């Protein structure tokens, strides 16, 4: 039997990536293809100044990385509930409010979902964090209202919300036969969030799950931080980081290497002044050939591709003990042999901060680690071995539940939409 689709869906508007999902006639949730056949789309917009076009997702990133003249906007979800939400940003001769910009992105998602389904979508369950804004109930309520306004403005007639950790647990909850205490570990691109949630067949039928969330905590550590730390530890030394000036009295300045390892700071190096400073550094360096390679890399605007290659090496270390990093720069190859031990050492401080935040989550709930029945892992960074091994060590008796790391929240929201609107 060919599945049929309803016109209700789940929308996970994420800080880094977004998804749309629907439940088929058999009750199975599916992510919809939103860009080039892929079920995830980066939550990024690019206003192109040269062609007056608006780009979304990977296309937006590609335009920005190519050096096209324009304005890139990302991490829009993070402004909800803050003072920035009332501000506007100027794009050439037009001013856009942030709620309006969020609406533009959601409108693009809706149009792509409807194209994929061949039918209009008018009912949606949106994901939301347990706290948009910490320790401020009024700002938190305002944030949900702002997101709801942006969603309704795109033509959705019925809009509901569900907590993201509950959404991540919903698919797992279909399998449980008794009540369990689950720790939802959501390691995203910019933040790591932890929620203790009670799940059971009976609780799954409840429309209000707020009482099932026993505690939450988060820390601003995520996948982009891991890319930067790996780059600084193993790649930037090949460009001169940590080496001395010719007189041996001081190390080369760290700031350019930090900028080259941080995605949103790379464009700061693509200026005449930054290149002049680097050439001056090269003249003073004990290893000028390394700085010369860095200068060539920046002159050719390869910075974002370099970070992409570092991320590829990071991902490779999820399945292997070593990764051979090789990045061409003109007639040279920037090379480094990166081991899992190197990566683990680079992440030591971040892993410690994650452990501290997990301990705080347990403390807020007043429970011990032995009482946690299940670890539900979502977010791409849960695949990093240094983190996964520590989670297992912290909760040795808990069931390890690996979800669709980028799509679990969207899938759970689709299940909730089928229940609420079906």
C-alpha positions, 0 to 999 in steps of 0.5 A: 500500500502506498502511504498517503500524507496528511497536511500536518507537519513538524517544523524543527527551526534550529539554530544551525539546521532545520527540518520538516517532517510528516507522518505517513499512513502507517504512522511512520515519520519521514523527513522531507527533502528540503535542499538538493534531496537532503532532509536538512537545510542550514538555517542560513540566508544570504542577500546577494547584492550583485544579483539581488537574489535571496539564497537559503541553506547550502546555497547561501553558504556557497555564495558567502564562501565564494566571496560574493558581495552580500549579507549573510545571516545565521543563528537567527533563532538565538535572537528570539526573546532578546533585545535584538529581536526589535532591531532591524538590519539594513540590506542595501536600501531595505531594512528588515526586522529579525522576525521578518527575516525569520519569516523569510526563511520559514516561508522558504521551508514551507514552499519546499515542503509543499513542493515535496508533498505536492500539497499545501501544508496549513498545520504545524507543530514547531519545536521550541527549547525548554527555555528560549531565555534562561530565568526570565519567564516573560522573555521566554513567553515573548520568544515563543510569541515571536516565533509563532507570529513569524510562522503564522505570517507564512500562511499556517492556520494551525500552530502548536508547540512542543518542547524539543527534548520531548520531541527527541524522545517521542519516537523512542517512547513508542518502543517503551513498555514501562516508565523510564527516566531518560537523559536527552543529550543534544549536542548541536553546532553551537550549544549542548543541551541536556534534559531529564525527561520521564517517558512512558506509554501513558505519558505519550498520550498526554498533550501537555508534557511540561511536567515530564521535564524534570530538569534542563541545563545547557552550555555554549559548547558545540560542533563549531567549537570542536572544529576550531579546537582541532584546527588550532591544535593540529592545522594552524601550527603548520601555518606558524602558530606556536612558532617564534619570531626570528629573535626568539623573544616572542611567539607569533600573534595568535589572533589571525590563527584564531580567526582562520579557525573560526567560521564567522571570523574568517572574512576579517582576514580578507582585508588589505590591512590584515594581509599587510599585518601578516606580511609583516609577521612573515618578515619577523618569523623564524619559519617564514615559509609557514606564514607565506603559505597562510598568506597564499591561502588567505589571498586565494580566499580558501579559509572556509574551505579549510575549515570544511576540510577540518570538519571532514577530518573530525567526522572521519575520526568518528570511525577511525583512529587517524585522519590524514589531513591534506589541503592544497594551497597553490603548489603546496599541500598543507598536511597533518597527521591527526590522531584520535588522541590529538582530537581528544586532547584538544577537546579536554576542556570542552568535555569537562564543561559538558560533564559539569553541565550534565552534573548540574542537570542531575543536581537540579532534578535531585537524582543520581546518575544510577537512576537514569535508565536511558541516554537519548543522543541527538545532534551530530557532535554526539558521534565524537568519540571523546564525548560518546565514551565519556557519556557511557562512562558516566552512565554505564548502566543506562540504555544508549539510544542513538537517534537520527542525529540531525532529524530526531527532533523533526521526526518527533514533532511530526508524530506530535503533529499527527496526534494533534491534527490527525 
